[in-house]
Amino acid sequence: SQLGRDMAAIEQRLEEFASREVSVQRYRTVPGVGLLTATALRASAGDLSRFRSGRQFSAWLGLTPREHSSGQQRRLGGLTKRGD
């Protein structure tokens, strides 16, 4: 079908882009990150050198600890997936 051919053409263009971009190739080494996720991450995050640490990058992604704080007692729980 035409839709299948269009999707194949788009994936081919993404593969060509991914073969030129070192950052996309690095993203794809992470388990569970494929072509679409890696190229989308590269497009939205841009150059990773703008983040000082992996912690800052994960906060940008929205992976932040759940907070159970009261008063001056700060308690952080497991990670949440709030954000983008």
Phi and psi in degrees as GROMACS dihedral restraints (atoms count N, CA, C in turn):
[ dihedral_restraints ]
;  ai    aj    ak    al  type     phi  dphi    fc
    3     4     5     6     1   -64.9    20    10
    4     5     6     7     1   -38.8    20    10
    6     7     8     9     1   -62.0    20    10
    7     8     9    10     1   -43.1    20    10
    9    10    11    12     1   -62.0    20    10
   10    11    12    13     1   -40.0    20    10
   12    13    14    15     1   -68.1    20    10
   13    14    15    16     1   -39.5    20    10
   15    16    17    18     1   -63.6    20    10
   16    17    18    19     1   -42.7    20    10
   18    19    20    21     1   -64.8    20    10
   19    20    21    22     1   -40.4    20    10
   21    22    23    24     1   -63.5    20    10
   22    23    24    25     1   -39.0    20    10
   24    25    26    27     1   -65.8    20    10
   25    26    27    28     1   -41.0    20    10
   27    28    29    30     1   -65.2    20    10
   28    29    30    31     1   -44.3    20    10
   30    31    32    33     1   -62.7    20    10
   31    32    33    34     1   -35.8    20    10
   33    34    35    36     1   -64.7    20    10
   34    35    36    37     1   -42.4    20    10
   36    37    38    39     1   -64.2    20    10
   37    38    39    40     1   -39.2    20    10
   39    40    41    42     1   -65.8    20    10
   40    41    42    43     1   -39.6    20    10
   42    43    44    45     1   -62.2    20    10
   43    44    45    46     1   -40.8    20    10
   45    46    47    48     1   -63.7    20    10
   46    47    48    49     1   -42.6    20    10
   48    49    50    51     1   -63.0    20    10
   49    50    51    52     1   -44.4    20    10
   51    52    53    54     1   -64.4    20    10
   52    53    54    55     1   -32.3    20    10
   54    55    56    57     1   -70.6    20    10
   55    56    57    58     1   -22.9    20    10
   57    58    59    60     1   -91.9    20    10
   58    59    60    61     1   -22.4    20    10
   60    61    62    63     1   -98.4    20    10
   61    62    63    64     1   116.6    20    10
   63    64    65    66     1   -64.9    20    10
   64    65    66    67     1   -39.0    20    10
   66    67    68    69     1   -64.1    20    10
   67    68    69    70     1   -38.6    20    10
   69    70    71    72     1   -65.7    20    10
   70    71    72    73     1   -39.2    20    10
   72    73    74    75     1   -63.9    20    10
   73    74    75    76     1   -37.0    20    10
   75    76    77    78     1   -68.3    20    10
   76    77    78    79     1   -41.9    20    10
   78    79    80    81     1   -59.2    20    10
   79    80    81    82     1   -37.8    20    10
   81    82    83    84     1   -71.2    20    10
   82    83    84    85     1   -13.4    20    10
   84    85    86    87     1   -76.7    20    10
   85    86    87    88     1   -15.9    20    10
   87    88    89    90     1   -75.5    20    10
   88    89    90    91     1   130.9    20    10
   90    91    92    93     1   -58.7    20    10
   91    92    93    94     1   131.1    20    10
   93    94    95    96     1    91.1    20    10
   94    95    96    97     1    -5.1    20    10
   96    97    98    99     1  -103.9    20    10
   97    98    99   100     1   117.1    20    10
   99   100   101   102     1  -106.7    20    10
  100   101   102   103     1  -163.3    20    10
  102   103   104   105     1   -61.0    20    10
  103   104   105   106     1   -50.4    20    10
  105   106   107   108     1   -65.3    20    10
  106   107   108   109     1   -44.0    20    10
  108   109   110   111     1   -65.6    20    10
  109   110   111   112     1   -42.9    20    10
  111   112   113   114     1   -64.0    20    10
  112   113   114   115     1   -43.8    20    10
  114   115   116   117     1   -71.0    20    10
  115   116   117   118     1   -35.4    20    10
  117   118   119   120     1   -66.4    20    10
  118   119   120   121     1   -39.6    20    10
  120   121   122   123     1   -65.8    20    10
  121   122   123   124     1   -41.8    20    10
  123   124   125   126     1   -63.6    20    10
  124   125   126   127     1   -39.4    20    10
  126   127   128   129     1   -69.1    20    10
  127   128   129   130     1   -38.7    20    10
  129   130   131   132     1   -87.1    20    10
  130   131   132   133     1   -38.2    20    10
  132   133   134   135     1   -84.9    20    10
  133   134   135   136     1   -26.4    20    10
  135   136   137   138     1    72.9    20    10
  136   137   138   139     1  -145.0    20    10
  138   139   140   141     1   -77.8    20    10
  139   140   141   142     1   129.1    20    10
  141   142   143   144     1   -72.0    20    10
  142   143   144   145     1   -11.9    20    10
  144   145   146   147     1   -67.6    20    10
  145   146   147   148     1   -13.4    20    10
  147   148   149   150     1   -75.5    20    10
  148   149   150   151     1   -14.0    20    10
  150   151   152   153     1   -96.6    20    10
  151   152   153   154     1   132.6    20    10
  153   154   155   156     1   -74.2    20    10
  154   155   156   157     1   -27.3    20    10
  156   157   158   159     1  -153.5    20    10
  157   158   159   160     1   169.8    20    10
  159   160   161   162     1   -64.5    20    10
  160   161   162   163     1   -31.9    20    10
  162   163   164   165     1   -63.7    20    10
  163   164   165   166     1   -41.6    20    10
  165   166   167   168     1   -66.4    20    10
  166   167   168   169     1   -39.4    20    10
  168   169   170   171     1   -65.1    20    10
  169   170   171   172     1   -43.0    20    10
  171   172   173   174     1   -66.3    20    10
  172   173   174   175     1   -34.2    20    10
  174   175   176   177     1   -66.3    20    10
  175   176   177   178     1   -37.4    20    10
  177   178   179   180     1   -63.3    20    10
  178   179   180   181     1   -36.6    20    10
  180   181   182   183     1   -69.9    20    10
  181   182   183   184     1   -22.7    20    10
  183   184   185   186     1   102.3    20    10
  184   185   186   187     1    11.3    20    10
  186   187   188   189     1   -89.9    20    10
  187   188   189   190     1    89.7    20    10
  189   190   191   192     1  -121.6    20    10
  190   191   192   193     1   153.0    20    10
  192   193   194   195     1   -70.4    20    10
  193   194   195   196     1   141.3    20    10
  195   196   197   198     1   -70.9    20    10
  196   197   198   199     1   135.3    20    10
  198   199   200   201     1  -105.7    20    10
  199   200   201   202     1   131.0    20    10
  201   202   203   204     1  -123.9    20    10
  202   203   204   205     1    61.7    20    10
  204   205   206   207     1  -101.9    20    10
  205   206   207   208     1   153.5    20    10
  207   208   209   210     1  -147.8    20    10
  208   209   210   211     1   132.5    20    10
  210   211   212   213     1    60.2    20    10
  211   212   213   214     1  -127.6    20    10
  213   214   215   216     1  -100.0    20    10
  214   215   216   217     1     3.1    20    10
  216   217   218   219     1   -88.6    20    10
  217   218   219   220     1   114.1    20    10
  219   220   221   222     1  -101.8    20    10
  220   221   222   223     1   122.1    20    10
  222   223   224   225     1  -126.5    20    10
  223   224   225   226     1   123.8    20    10
  225   226   227   228     1  -109.3    20    10
  226   227   228   229     1   135.4    20    10
  228   229   230   231     1  -102.1    20    10
  229   230   231   232     1  -149.8    20    10
  231   232   233   234     1   -71.5    20    10
  232   233   234   235     1   173.2    20    10
  234   235   236   237     1   -75.7    20    10
  235   236   237   238     1   142.6    20    10
  237   238   239   240     1  -111.6    20    10
  238   239   240   241     1   165.3    20    10
  240   241   242   243     1  -115.8    20    10
  241   242   243   244     1    50.6    20    10
  243   244   245   246     1   -81.6    20    10
  244   245   246   247     1   152.2    20    10
  246   247   248   249     1   109.5    20    10
  247   248   249   250     1  -154.5    20    10
